[in-house]
Amino acid sequence: MRLGALFTGGKDSTYSAFLAGKDNEVVCLMNMYSENKDSYMFHTVGDKLLEMQADALSIPLERYKTKGIKEEELFDLRHFILDIKERYGIEGVVSGALASEYQYNRINAILKDLKLASITPLWHVDIEKYLNDLIKNGFHAMIVSVSADGLDENWLGKEINREELANLIDLSRKYRFNLGFEGGEAETAVLDGPNFKYRIKIEKSSIVRDEGKAYLNIEKAVKVEKES
């Protein structure tokens, strides 16, 4: 089946596209970018890496702007998906939904209306198992924003490896935040994976603080060849 993948460059959308691509053909990465940094639907941090990530994955990237107004942004998403369906001939859309009924139900309603299959490989998975599988399969996801008690600025720029995952699990239990960051507690950017033709290295970044949220402003990223 030909699929479009809703893509933010974060761990969930990247891994979902990887899993869906095992039995289907992912022909397009679809990114909605919001003018509203507090969008209810769309990831808004780390988008400076998107073109490099798409190039590393060798999949075309399509972007569509929305003002990010609650509910109204869904009309923009519908228009975007319809456009991709017509231009790429997709039969379904893969998304990185974990547990958010708000996102899941709204995306599925649009896809049902457009007669497209909804592919959600991570829906209601065990989060600890998923993150361990992410690491086991060779994905390198870096934390690029934090906005929850228990996650301070020291986490910015860290990759979720086995050691850091153990620390995150402990903190999530202590501070009761969602380990998968489904509530926006943190956001990630994937820098490498088994389906990347090169690794992405952040060479220059700075921390921006904004109303209880801190995030990395990525100023320079470079391609690093993988060892054969």
Secondary structure as GFF3:
##gff-version 3
##sequence-region A 1 228
A	DSSP	beta_strand	2	6	.	.	.	ID=ss1
A	DSSP	alpha_helix	11	20	.	.	.	ID=ss2
A	DSSP	beta_strand	25	34	.	.	.	ID=ss3
A	DSSP	three_ten_helix	47	49	.	.	.	ID=ss4
A	DSSP	alpha_helix	50	57	.	.	.	ID=ss5
A	DSSP	beta_strand	61	66	.	.	.	ID=ss6
A	DSSP	alpha_helix	72	88	.	.	.	ID=ss7
A	DSSP	beta_strand	92	94	.	.	.	ID=ss8
A	DSSP	alpha_helix	101	113	.	.	.	ID=ss9
A	DSSP	beta_strand	117	119	.	.	.	ID=ss10
A	DSSP	alpha_helix	127	136	.	.	.	ID=ss11
A	DSSP	beta_strand	140	146	.	.	.	ID=ss12
A	DSSP	three_ten_helix	153	155	.	.	.	ID=ss13
A	DSSP	alpha_helix	162	175	.	.	.	ID=ss14
A	DSSP	beta_strand	186	192	.	.	.	ID=ss15
A	DSSP	beta_strand	199	210	.	.	.	ID=ss16
A	DSSP	beta_strand	213	224	.	.	.	ID=ss17
###
